[in-house]
Amino acid sequence: MAILEMSRDRLDHGLAGANPRSTMPPKTSTYTVRDQPLGTARRVRIVGIGAGASGLNMIRTLRLNLTDYDVVVYEKNADVGGTWLENRYPGCRCDVPSHSYQFSWRPKHDWSNFFSPAEEIGGYLRQVCEEEGMRESIKTEHKIVSARWNERDGRWALKVENLQTGEEFADYADFLIDGSGILNNWKWPSVPGHESFQGTMIHTASWPKGFDAAGKTIAVIGNGSTGIQVLPELQKDAKKLYHLVRTPTWVLPPRIMSWKMMGQAGELLKDVEMDEAEDFAQETIDKFKSDPALYRSFVKKLEKEVNSTFPIAIAEGPIQKIARKKVEEYMTFMLGGDEELCKKLIPDQPLGFRRMTPSASYLLAMRKPNVEVTTTGIRRFVPEGIELESGEVLQVDAIVCATGFETSFQPRFELVGRNGDLRDTWRKAVPKAYMSCAVPDLPNYFMFLGPNGPIGHGSVFTASEQIAKYITGVIKKCQTEGIKAVAPSQRAVDDYFEHISTFMPRTVWATQSRSWFTNGQPGGPVTALHPGSRIHFFHMLQHFRGEDWEYVHDNDNARQNRFWYLGNGFSTMELDPEGDSTWYLDESTVLS
């Protein structure tokens, strides 16, 4: 103990690195020992982009794991929430069960419905932000304009625009983390004549306040998850509704019905009461609040079911065949056996080739007398409505475009690394990333749910938690191991992409039909999904593969020494008066 106290005292006076009398020969190297203990973290500035679920979770993960850092998150919107702030179309809700669509560290016991509406999810995110004191780290109505890597300084030079004032100012980041998301950069359909239409043109991701469908003739373009949700709401009041479908899509039974069909619902739902609209009974909400064990058990069972869907994606697997048959029977029944509707709306592609959305109300709406489904292509927009390729003109008061988002993964700002602007690279070639979160030649740059992330595999909340842990671990390694810059090697990314390209033909995602999974290119490479299950993705990120990365070390020696961070022979783990210097006695010998 006395020796340790003496060592601490020497450190406090800057003497710990002094060389005692030695019989070693004179050194000829220019290398010098870093006069700090192992584990000392250099201070870094971290800049995040986007304050949706990923951005909020990143703030918390940094707080729990790092010291000696500053963080600011720039958010283009007026408030936090990301997609759940922006999307406000009628019927907007999540198609992942509520109790899975939440942070594991912030359970909500009073979700109103099995599938939560957008307003409730947005409220949850705002509440988390407020109660966790995150607003001090977030600047709303600010947008990154450009980011340029400075090799000498090992930093990103940033230009940021204040969207309230129009002022542009400079900032910098030692680490730049992009959490801007993939499904929030909406786009109009690629149809000529957009400006000529004289009625109301709406994109579902930019829904106007006060729009009233009552008595109007409306065209709804698109039958993805958004179109499936918005159409039944508009149908209730519209005088006439044209539904324009390019590619048939699979519409699932309500999730609970599916589980009952597959024999999975009994144990999961035995303590849960819901009405026909899948609103939770107040008695169930009260149980969740008062009985932590019951609530935890329900959440874990639900998560297990959400994680169990990957076998459906195996193209020739037995689960695919069974599930497809049952869903086809369900859709046929809900469409009343109408041969024309069934032909137009039931795909001849594998189940899951496009994102599957549960909705009984959508299929029922197809049978209403004020709804007409057309699969004829669109030639152009005209002043009075839509001209079809057949020459027929649909005269409408409003056109609702449920036509999705720009999913090329190209950044929405100038992002210049060691080898030019990433936008140019990914415009010319297939987007490639290392485990969806890093890119060669872009040092100290990370992203959530980049190319081939698990965006269609279930809740993005728990996925973002695993990604945040991984990114934070890399930053901590750089902070404490003398690394100024880190990026995955091109060889590692090429090998990873080779695996993806070889694996994907096993799945239903690699079909000849249009899907945002392939950025709308029939038969194109699958860029939006991870080549495996959610658990496969989480397992993959558990351990950092240092051999896949390239490093620039953070010292001024003429010959950079990778072990400079080892310092003066002491460890922060023994010098912290509040730490546990015998932690190794409590650790399990079982490797995860």
C-alpha positions as CSV (number, residue, x, y, z in Angstrom):
1,M,0.0,0.0,0.0
2,A,2.8,2.4,0.9
3,I,4.5,1.6,-2.4
4,L,1.3,2.4,-4.3
5,E,0.8,5.7,-2.4
6,M,4.4,6.6,-3.2
7,S,3.7,5.9,-6.9
8,R,0.6,8.1,-6.8
9,D,2.6,10.9,-5.2
10,R,5.3,10.6,-7.8
11,L,2.7,10.8,-10.5
12,D,1.1,13.9,-9.0
13,H,4.5,15.6,-9.1
14,G,5.2,14.6,-12.7
15,L,8.0,12.3,-11.6
16,A,6.6,8.9,-12.4
17,G,8.2,8.9,-15.9
18,A,11.7,9.9,-14.6
19,N,14.3,7.3,-15.5
20,P,16.1,5.6,-12.6
21,R,19.8,4.9,-12.9
22,S,20.1,2.1,-15.5
23,T,22.7,-0.2,-16.9
24,M,20.9,-0.3,-20.3
25,P,23.0,1.1,-23.2
26,P,22.2,4.6,-24.4
27,K,19.1,4.7,-26.6
28,T,19.4,5.7,-30.3
29,S,15.6,5.8,-31.1
30,T,13.7,9.1,-31.1
31,Y,10.8,7.3,-29.4
32,T,9.8,8.7,-26.0
33,V,7.6,7.2,-23.3
34,R,4.2,8.9,-22.9
35,D,4.3,10.2,-19.3
36,Q,0.7,9.2,-18.5
37,P,-0.9,6.0,-17.2
38,L,-2.4,3.4,-19.4
39,G,-6.1,4.2,-19.9
40,T,-5.8,8.0,-20.0
41,A,-8.3,9.3,-22.5
42,R,-7.6,12.2,-24.8
43,R,-10.4,14.8,-25.0
44,V,-12.4,14.5,-28.2
45,R,-15.3,16.4,-29.8
46,I,-18.1,14.2,-31.2
47,V,-20.7,15.6,-33.6
48,G,-23.9,13.7,-34.3
49,I,-26.4,14.2,-37.1
50,G,-30.0,13.7,-36.3
51,A,-32.0,13.5,-33.1
52,G,-34.2,10.6,-33.8
53,A,-34.1,7.3,-31.9
54,S,-30.5,6.6,-33.0
55,G,-29.2,10.1,-32.0
56,L,-30.9,10.1,-28.6
57,N,-29.6,6.6,-27.8
58,M,-26.1,7.6,-28.9
59,I,-26.1,10.5,-26.4
60,R,-26.9,8.1,-23.6
61,T,-24.4,5.5,-24.7
62,L,-21.6,8.1,-24.8
63,R,-22.5,9.3,-21.3
64,L,-22.3,5.8,-19.8
65,N,-19.0,4.8,-21.4
66,L,-16.8,7.8,-22.1
67,T,-15.0,10.5,-20.2
68,D,-13.2,13.6,-21.6
69,Y,-15.5,14.3,-24.5
70,D,-17.8,17.0,-25.9
71,V,-20.9,16.1,-27.9
72,V,-23.4,18.1,-30.0
73,V,-26.1,16.7,-32.2
74,Y,-27.4,18.8,-35.1
75,E,-31.1,18.2,-35.9
76,K,-32.7,19.8,-39.0
77,N,-36.2,19.7,-37.6
78,A,-37.7,21.9,-35.0
79,D,-37.9,19.1,-32.4
80,V,-36.5,15.7,-31.7
81,G,-38.1,12.5,-32.9
82,G,-36.9,12.0,-36.5
83,T,-39.4,10.0,-38.6
84,W,-42.0,10.1,-35.8
85,L,-42.0,13.9,-35.9
86,E,-42.2,14.2,-39.7
87,N,-44.8,11.5,-40.5
88,R,-48.3,12.7,-39.6
89,Y,-50.5,11.2,-42.3
90,P,-53.8,9.7,-41.3
91,G,-53.4,6.1,-40.0
92,C,-49.7,6.5,-39.4
93,R,-48.4,3.9,-36.9
94,C,-45.6,1.5,-36.4
95,D,-45.9,-2.0,-37.8
96,V,-43.5,-3.4,-35.1
97,P,-45.2,-4.2,-31.7
98,S,-45.1,-1.3,-29.3
99,H,-43.3,-3.1,-26.5
100,S,-40.5,-4.1,-28.8
101,Y,-40.4,-0.6,-30.4
102,Q,-38.8,1.1,-27.4
103,F,-35.4,1.5,-25.7
104,S,-34.5,-1.5,-23.6
105,W,-33.3,1.0,-21.0
106,R,-36.5,3.1,-21.0
107,P,-39.5,0.8,-20.9
108,K,-42.9,2.3,-21.3
109,H,-45.7,0.5,-19.4
110,D,-48.7,2.4,-20.8
111,W,-48.6,2.0,-24.6
112,S,-52.2,2.4,-25.7
113,N,-52.1,-0.1,-28.6
114,F,-50.3,-3.2,-29.7
115,F,-49.0,-1.1,-32.6
116,S,-48.5,2.5,-31.5
117,P,-49.6,5.5,-33.5
118,A,-47.1,8.0,-34.6
119,E,-48.1,10.7,-32.1
120,E,-47.5,8.3,-29.2
121,I,-44.1,7.2,-30.4
122,G,-43.1,10.9,-31.0
123,G,-44.3,11.7,-27.5
124,Y,-42.2,8.9,-26.0
125,L,-39.1,10.1,-27.7
126,R,-39.6,13.7,-26.6
127,Q,-40.3,12.5,-23.0
128,V,-37.0,10.5,-23.0
129,C,-35.1,13.5,-24.3
130,E,-36.5,15.8,-21.6
131,E,-36.3,13.4,-18.6
132,E,-32.8,12.3,-19.6
133,G,-31.6,15.9,-19.9
134,M,-30.5,15.5,-23.5
135,R,-31.6,18.8,-24.9
136,E,-28.4,20.5,-23.8
137,S,-26.5,18.4,-26.3
138,I,-29.0,19.0,-29.2
139,K,-29.2,22.0,-31.6
140,T,-32.5,21.8,-33.4
141,E,-33.1,23.6,-36.8
142,H,-29.4,23.1,-37.7
143,K,-28.2,21.2,-40.7
144,I,-24.8,19.9,-41.7
145,V,-23.9,21.5,-45.1
146,S,-20.5,19.9,-45.6
147,A,-17.9,17.7,-43.8
148,R,-14.2,17.6,-45.0
149,W,-11.6,15.3,-43.5
150,N,-8.4,17.1,-42.5
151,E,-5.6,14.5,-42.4
152,R,-3.0,16.6,-40.6
153,D,-5.3,17.4,-37.7
154,G,-7.2,14.1,-37.8
155,R,-10.5,16.0,-37.7
156,W,-13.6,16.7,-39.7
157,A,-14.0,20.4,-40.7
158,L,-17.7,21.1,-40.7
159,K,-20.0,23.7,-42.1
160,V,-23.3,24.0,-40.3
161,E,-26.4,26.1,-41.3
162,N,-28.7,27.6,-38.7
163,L,-32.1,27.0,-40.5
164,Q,-33.8,29.7,-38.4
165,T,-31.4,32.5,-39.4
166,G,-29.8,31.2,-42.5
167,E,-26.4,31.8,-40.9
168,E,-23.6,29.3,-41.8
169,F,-20.8,28.7,-39.3
170,A,-17.8,26.4,-38.9
171,D,-17.4,23.5,-36.5
172,Y,-15.2,20.5,-36.2
173,A,-15.4,16.9,-35.0
174,D,-12.9,14.4,-34.0
175,F,-15.6,11.8,-34.7
176,L,-18.7,12.3,-36.9
177,I,-21.7,10.1,-36.3
178,D,-24.5,10.1,-38.9
179,G,-27.9,9.2,-37.4
180,S,-30.0,10.9,-40.1
181,G,-31.7,7.7,-41.1
182,I,-32.7,6.1,-44.4
183,L,-36.5,6.5,-44.5
184,N,-37.0,10.2,-44.1
185,N,-35.7,11.8,-47.3
186,W,-39.0,11.6,-49.2
187,K,-39.3,11.8,-52.9
188,W,-42.1,12.5,-55.5
189,P,-42.8,9.7,-58.0
190,S,-40.7,9.8,-61.1
191,V,-43.7,10.9,-63.3
192,P,-43.5,13.9,-65.6
193,G,-45.9,16.8,-65.3
194,H,-45.9,17.2,-61.5
195,E,-46.2,21.0,-61.7
196,S,-49.1,20.9,-64.2
197,F,-51.6,19.3,-61.8
198,Q,-54.1,22.0,-60.6
199,G,-55.4,20.1,-57.6
200,T,-53.8,19.2,-54.2
201,M,-50.6,17.2,-54.5
202,I,-49.5,15.6,-51.2
203,H,-46.7,13.3,-50.2
204,T,-47.5,11.2,-47.1
205,A,-44.2,12.2,-45.5
206,S,-45.2,15.9,-45.7
207,W,-48.8,15.8,-44.8
208,P,-50.5,19.2,-44.8
209,K,-52.5,20.3,-41.7
210,G,-56.2,20.5,-42.2
211,F,-56.5,18.4,-45.3
212,D,-60.1,17.1,-45.5
213,A,-60.9,14.1,-47.7
214,A,-64.6,14.5,-47.4
215,G,-66.4,14.6,-50.7
216,K,-63.2,14.6,-52.7
217,T,-62.1,12.4,-55.5
218,I,-58.6,11.2,-54.6
219,A,-55.9,9.1,-56.1
220,V,-53.5,7.2,-53.8
221,I,-50.3,6.2,-55.6
222,G,-48.3,3.4,-53.9
223,N,-49.1,0.3,-51.9
224,G,-46.1,0.1,-49.5
225,S,-46.6,0.2,-45.8
226,T,-47.6,3.9,-45.9
227,G,-50.1,3.4,-48.7
228,I,-51.6,0.5,-46.8
229,Q,-52.1,2.6,-43.7
230,V,-53.4,5.8,-45.3
231,L,-55.8,4.5,-47.8
232,P,-58.4,3.1,-45.4
233,E,-58.5,6.4,-43.6
234,L,-59.1,8.4,-46.7
235,Q,-61.6,5.9,-48.1
236,K,-64.0,6.5,-45.2
237,D,-64.8,10.1,-46.3
238,A,-63.7,10.3,-50.0
239,K,-66.3,10.5,-52.7
240,K,-64.2,8.4,-55.0
241,L,-60.7,6.8,-54.4
242,Y,-58.5,5.5,-57.2
243,H,-55.7,3.3,-55.9
244,L,-52.8,3.0,-58.3
245,V,-50.7,-0.2,-57.8
246,R,-47.5,-0.9,-59.7
247,T,-46.4,-4.1,-57.9
248,P,-48.7,-6.3,-55.7
249,T,-47.6,-6.6,-52.1
250,W,-48.2,-9.1,-49.3
251,V,-50.6,-7.8,-46.7
252,L,-50.4,-9.8,-43.5
253,P,-53.2,-10.7,-41.0
254,P,-53.0,-8.7,-37.8
255,R,-49.9,-9.9,-35.9
256,I,-51.9,-11.5,-33.2
257,M,-54.0,-13.4,-35.7
258,S,-50.8,-14.6,-37.4
259,W,-49.4,-15.9,-34.2
260,K,-52.6,-17.7,-33.5
261,M,-52.5,-19.3,-36.9
262,M,-48.9,-20.5,-36.3
263,G,-49.7,-21.6,-32.7
264,Q,-47.4,-19.0,-31.0
265,A,-49.9,-16.7,-29.3
266,G,-51.0,-18.7,-26.3
267,E,-48.1,-18.3,-23.9
268,L,-47.4,-14.7,-25.1
269,L,-50.9,-13.3,-24.7
270,K,-52.3,-15.3,-21.8
271,D,-52.0,-12.3,-19.4
272,V,-52.9,-9.6,-21.9
273,E,-56.3,-8.1,-22.7
274,M,-57.0,-6.1,-25.9
275,D,-60.1,-5.0,-27.7
276,E,-60.8,-5.6,-31.5
277,A,-58.8,-2.5,-32.3
278,E,-55.9,-4.0,-30.4
279,D,-56.0,-1.3,-27.7
280,F,-54.8,-2.5,-24.4
281,A,-57.3,-2.9,-21.6
282,Q,-56.7,-0.5,-18.7
283,E,-56.5,-3.6,-16.5
284,T,-53.5,-4.8,-18.5
285,I,-51.8,-1.5,-18.4
286,D,-52.2,-1.4,-14.7
287,K,-50.8,-4.9,-14.4
288,F,-47.8,-3.8,-16.5
289,K,-47.2,-0.9,-14.1
290,S,-47.6,-2.8,-10.9
291,D,-45.9,-6.1,-11.8
292,P,-42.4,-5.6,-13.1
293,A,-41.8,-9.4,-13.5
294,L,-45.0,-9.8,-15.6
295,Y,-44.1,-6.8,-17.8
296,R,-40.5,-8.0,-18.3
297,S,-41.7,-11.5,-19.1
298,F,-44.1,-10.1,-21.7
299,V,-41.5,-7.9,-23.3
300,K,-38.9,-10.7,-23.6
301,K,-41.5,-13.1,-25.1
302,L,-42.6,-10.5,-27.6
303,E,-39.0,-9.7,-28.5
304,K,-38.4,-13.4,-29.1
305,E,-41.3,-13.5,-31.5
306,V,-40.2,-10.4,-33.4
307,N,-36.7,-12.0,-33.7
308,S,-38.2,-15.3,-35.0
309,T,-39.3,-14.0,-38.5
310,F,-36.1,-14.4,-40.4
311,P,-36.7,-18.0,-41.6
312,I,-39.6,-16.6,-43.7
313,A,-36.9,-14.8,-45.7
314,I,-35.2,-18.0,-46.8
315,A,-36.5,-18.4,-50.3
316,E,-36.9,-22.2,-50.5
317,G,-37.3,-22.8,-46.8
318,P,-40.3,-24.7,-45.3
319,I,-41.4,-21.7,-43.2
320,Q,-41.7,-19.5,-46.4
321,K,-43.9,-22.1,-48.0
322,I,-46.2,-22.6,-45.1
323,A,-46.5,-18.9,-44.3
324,R,-47.0,-17.9,-47.9
325,K,-49.9,-20.3,-48.3
326,K,-51.6,-19.0,-45.2
327,V,-51.2,-15.4,-46.1
328,E,-52.6,-16.0,-49.6
329,E,-55.6,-17.7,-48.1
330,Y,-56.1,-14.8,-45.7
331,M,-55.9,-12.2,-48.5
332,T,-58.2,-14.1,-50.7
333,F,-60.8,-14.4,-47.9
334,M,-60.5,-10.7,-47.0
335,L,-61.0,-9.7,-50.7
336,G,-64.1,-11.7,-50.7
337,G,-62.7,-14.1,-53.3
338,D,-63.1,-11.4,-56.0
339,E,-61.0,-12.8,-58.8
340,E,-60.1,-9.4,-60.3
341,L,-59.0,-8.0,-57.0
342,C,-57.0,-11.1,-56.1
343,K,-55.2,-11.0,-59.4
344,K,-54.3,-7.3,-58.9
345,L,-53.4,-7.4,-55.3
346,I,-52.0,-10.9,-54.4
347,P,-48.3,-11.2,-55.5
348,D,-46.8,-14.1,-57.4
349,Q,-43.5,-13.4,-55.6
350,P,-42.2,-14.9,-52.4
351,L,-43.6,-13.7,-49.1
352,G,-41.4,-10.9,-47.8
353,F,-39.9,-9.8,-51.2
354,R,-41.2,-6.3,-50.2
355,R,-41.8,-5.1,-46.6
356,M,-44.9,-6.9,-45.2
357,T,-47.5,-4.8,-43.4
358,P,-50.4,-6.2,-41.3
359,S,-53.7,-4.6,-42.2
360,A,-57.2,-6.0,-42.3
361,S,-58.7,-2.5,-43.0
362,Y,-56.8,-2.0,-46.2
363,L,-58.0,-5.2,-47.8
364,L,-61.6,-4.5,-46.6
365,A,-61.4,-1.0,-48.2
366,M,-60.6,-2.6,-51.6
367,R,-64.1,-4.0,-51.6
368,K,-65.8,-0.7,-50.9
369,P,-67.9,0.8,-53.8
370,N,-66.0,4.1,-53.8
371,V,-62.6,2.4,-54.3
372,E,-61.2,1.5,-57.8
373,V,-57.9,-0.3,-58.1
374,T,-55.8,0.1,-61.2
375,T,-52.5,-1.6,-62.2
376,T,-52.1,0.4,-65.4
377,G,-49.0,2.5,-65.4
378,I,-48.9,6.2,-65.1
379,R,-47.9,8.2,-68.2
380,R,-47.9,11.7,-66.7
381,F,-49.7,14.2,-64.5
382,V,-52.1,16.5,-66.2
383,P,-54.0,19.6,-65.0
384,E,-57.1,17.6,-64.2
385,G,-55.4,14.6,-62.7
386,I,-53.5,11.5,-63.9
387,E,-53.1,10.2,-67.5
388,L,-52.6,6.5,-67.6
389,E,-50.5,4.6,-70.1
390,S,-53.8,3.5,-71.7
391,G,-54.7,7.1,-72.4
392,E,-57.4,7.2,-69.8
393,V,-57.4,10.3,-67.6
394,L,-58.4,10.0,-63.9
395,Q,-59.9,13.3,-62.9
396,V,-59.2,13.9,-59.3
397,D,-59.2,16.7,-56.7
398,A,-56.1,15.4,-54.8
399,I,-53.2,13.1,-55.5
400,V,-51.7,11.4,-52.5
401,C,-48.2,10.0,-53.2
402,A,-47.3,7.2,-50.8
403,T,-44.2,6.7,-53.0
404,G,-41.5,6.3,-50.3
405,F,-38.1,7.7,-49.9
406,E,-34.7,8.2,-51.5
407,T,-32.9,5.0,-50.5
408,S,-29.5,5.2,-52.3
409,F,-27.7,5.9,-49.0
410,Q,-26.0,8.9,-50.6
411,P,-25.3,11.5,-47.9
412,R,-27.4,14.7,-48.0
413,F,-24.4,16.9,-47.5
414,E,-20.9,17.1,-49.0
415,L,-18.8,14.4,-47.3
416,V,-15.2,14.5,-48.5
417,G,-12.8,11.9,-47.1
418,R,-9.4,10.8,-48.2
419,N,-10.7,9.8,-51.7
420,G,-13.2,12.4,-52.6
421,D,-16.9,12.9,-51.9
422,L,-18.8,9.8,-50.9
423,R,-21.8,11.0,-52.8
424,D,-19.9,10.7,-56.1
425,T,-18.6,7.2,-55.1
426,W,-22.0,5.8,-54.2
427,R,-23.6,7.5,-57.2
428,K,-21.4,5.5,-59.6
429,A,-21.3,2.2,-57.7
430,V,-23.2,0.0,-55.3
431,P,-23.0,1.5,-51.7
432,K,-20.7,-0.6,-49.6
433,A,-20.0,-0.3,-45.9
434,Y,-18.3,-2.2,-43.1
435,M,-21.0,-3.9,-41.1
436,S,-23.4,-1.1,-42.1
437,C,-21.6,1.5,-40.0
438,A,-18.3,2.6,-41.4
439,V,-16.7,3.4,-44.8
440,P,-13.1,3.1,-46.2
441,D,-11.2,6.3,-46.6
442,L,-13.7,8.1,-44.3
443,P,-11.8,8.1,-41.0
444,N,-13.6,8.6,-37.7
445,Y,-17.0,8.6,-39.5
446,F,-19.8,6.3,-38.4
447,M,-23.4,5.8,-39.3
448,F,-26.5,4.1,-38.1
449,L,-28.2,1.7,-40.4
450,G,-26.1,2.4,-43.5
451,P,-25.9,0.0,-46.4
452,N,-26.9,-3.6,-45.5
453,G,-28.1,-2.7,-42.0
454,P,-31.0,-4.5,-40.3
455,I,-33.6,-1.9,-41.3
456,G,-36.3,-4.4,-42.2
457,H,-35.6,-6.9,-39.4
458,G,-37.7,-5.5,-36.6
459,S,-37.3,-2.7,-34.1
460,V,-34.7,-0.1,-34.9
461,F,-34.6,0.9,-31.2
462,T,-32.7,-2.2,-30.1
463,A,-30.7,-2.3,-33.3
464,S,-29.6,1.3,-32.6
465,E,-28.5,0.3,-29.1
466,Q,-26.2,-2.4,-30.4
467,I,-24.7,0.0,-33.1
468,A,-24.2,2.7,-30.5
469,K,-22.3,0.4,-28.2
470,Y,-20.1,-0.7,-31.1
471,I,-19.3,2.9,-32.3
472,T,-18.7,4.0,-28.7
473,G,-16.3,1.1,-28.2
474,V,-14.3,2.2,-31.2
475,I,-14.2,5.8,-30.0
476,K,-13.0,4.7,-26.6
477,K,-10.3,2.6,-28.1
478,C,-9.1,5.6,-30.1
479,Q,-9.2,7.8,-27.0
480,T,-7.2,5.5,-24.8
481,E,-4.9,3.7,-27.2
482,G,-3.3,6.6,-28.9
483,I,-5.2,6.4,-32.2
484,K,-5.9,9.6,-34.1
485,A,-7.8,8.2,-37.0
486,V,-9.4,4.9,-37.8
487,A,-11.2,3.5,-40.8
488,P,-12.1,0.1,-42.1
489,S,-9.8,-1.3,-44.8
490,Q,-11.0,-1.5,-48.4
491,R,-10.1,-5.2,-48.4
492,A,-12.3,-5.9,-45.4
493,V,-15.2,-4.1,-47.0
494,D,-14.8,-5.9,-50.2
495,D,-14.7,-9.2,-48.5
496,Y,-17.8,-8.3,-46.5
497,F,-19.6,-7.2,-49.6
498,E,-18.6,-10.5,-51.4
499,H,-20.3,-12.4,-48.6
500,I,-23.4,-10.3,-48.8
501,S,-23.6,-10.7,-52.6
502,T,-23.2,-14.4,-52.4
503,F,-25.6,-14.9,-49.5
504,M,-28.5,-12.7,-50.7
505,P,-29.7,-15.0,-53.6
506,R,-30.7,-17.4,-50.8
507,T,-33.3,-14.9,-49.7
508,V,-36.7,-13.7,-51.0
509,W,-35.3,-10.1,-51.1
510,A,-33.2,-10.9,-54.3
511,T,-36.1,-11.0,-56.7
512,Q,-36.8,-9.4,-60.1
513,S,-39.5,-7.2,-58.6
514,R,-39.2,-3.5,-57.5
515,S,-38.4,-2.9,-53.9
516,W,-36.7,-0.3,-51.8
517,F,-34.6,-3.2,-50.5
518,T,-32.8,-2.9,-53.9
519,N,-33.3,0.9,-54.3
520,G,-36.1,0.2,-56.7
521,Q,-33.9,-1.7,-59.2
522,P,-35.5,-5.1,-60.2
523,G,-33.0,-7.8,-59.6
524,G,-30.5,-5.2,-58.3
525,P,-28.2,-5.8,-55.4
526,V,-29.9,-5.9,-52.0
527,T,-28.4,-2.8,-50.3
528,A,-31.0,-2.1,-47.6
529,L,-30.9,-5.3,-45.5
530,H,-28.5,-7.3,-43.4
531,P,-27.5,-10.8,-44.7
532,G,-28.9,-12.6,-41.7
533,S,-31.2,-12.4,-38.7
534,R,-31.4,-9.6,-36.1
535,I,-29.5,-11.9,-33.7
536,H,-26.9,-12.6,-36.3
537,F,-26.4,-8.8,-36.7
538,F,-26.2,-8.3,-32.9
539,H,-23.8,-11.2,-32.6
540,M,-21.6,-9.8,-35.4
541,L,-21.2,-6.5,-33.6
542,Q,-20.3,-8.0,-30.2
543,H,-16.6,-7.9,-30.7
544,F,-14.4,-5.4,-32.5
545,R,-12.3,-7.0,-35.3
546,G,-9.2,-4.8,-35.1
547,E,-7.6,-6.6,-38.0
548,D,-10.2,-5.1,-40.3
549,W,-9.2,-1.5,-39.6
550,E,-6.4,0.9,-40.6
551,Y,-5.0,3.2,-38.0
552,V,-3.1,6.5,-37.7
553,H,-1.5,6.8,-34.3
554,D,-1.7,9.9,-32.2
555,N,1.8,11.0,-31.3
556,D,4.5,13.3,-32.6
557,N,7.3,10.8,-32.8
558,A,9.0,10.5,-36.2
559,R,8.3,6.8,-36.0
560,Q,4.7,6.2,-34.8
561,N,4.8,3.5,-32.1
562,R,1.5,1.6,-31.7
563,F,2.3,1.0,-28.0
564,W,2.9,4.6,-27.1
565,Y,-0.4,4.6,-25.3
566,L,1.0,2.1,-22.7
567,G,2.5,5.1,-21.0
568,N,4.5,5.3,-17.8
569,G,3.8,1.8,-16.4
570,F,0.8,2.7,-14.3
571,S,-2.9,2.1,-15.1
572,T,-5.9,4.4,-14.5
573,M,-7.6,1.3,-13.1
574,E,-5.2,1.3,-10.1
575,L,-4.9,5.0,-9.7
576,D,-8.6,5.8,-9.5
577,P,-9.4,6.2,-5.7
578,E,-13.0,5.2,-6.4
579,G,-12.2,2.4,-8.8
580,D,-11.9,-1.3,-8.1
581,S,-8.3,-2.4,-8.8
582,T,-9.2,-6.1,-8.1
583,W,-12.0,-6.3,-10.6
584,Y,-10.5,-9.4,-12.2
585,L,-11.5,-11.4,-9.1
586,D,-15.2,-10.9,-10.0
587,E,-15.1,-11.6,-13.7
588,S,-16.4,-14.8,-15.2
589,T,-13.9,-16.9,-17.2
590,V,-16.6,-17.7,-19.8
591,L,-16.2,-15.8,-23.0
592,S,-19.3,-14.3,-24.6
